[in-house]
């Protein structure tokens, strides 16, 4: 994985704006990762954080704008879903603002009972670290 390329995208994304490079590198090290490449250039990325037994969180899925619409994100997510280390988990989750169709095509459903889920969210954490 090309941490510099991944960081360059994530730092301007709606979900990780301002994320420091060292945080991206730690996230990569602590995750199952897949990347998409055009020659030597990384054009896409996705990762899963899991306990390997019950739960997985899909995060940081992106494809550079010039390469979208070719099924790359779907292929990356399908590859992660197919990993032997992630089989038999009870629950996978993710957050998305704009890619519901990609995930629905892979068997994901929108959360219907939002009373089950809570969060601790610290939107200014990256600014405080700078």
C-alpha angles and dihedrals in degrees: 000000000000104000092189093056093043092050092047089059100038095048088065098038123109092240101046105023111164096011111163119241093240090056090053090050092050090048091053092050092050097048145066101250139193128185137193120219138193101201105309095338119100107226100168144023141183134172141189128209113201145159086222092233113059114355144040133183118203112210147167097020111171143149121195112257095247091058101045124117094043099097094256096131091047091051092050093049091045090052091052092046088053097054111123090224090061100049121116096025115150099217138021121185138183140167124230137164099190116010104070092129093057091056097039089057087059096051100270119140132202113255106261099180104053091173088080096063132069132167145201106218127182107183095178097050095106093050090051091052094053 
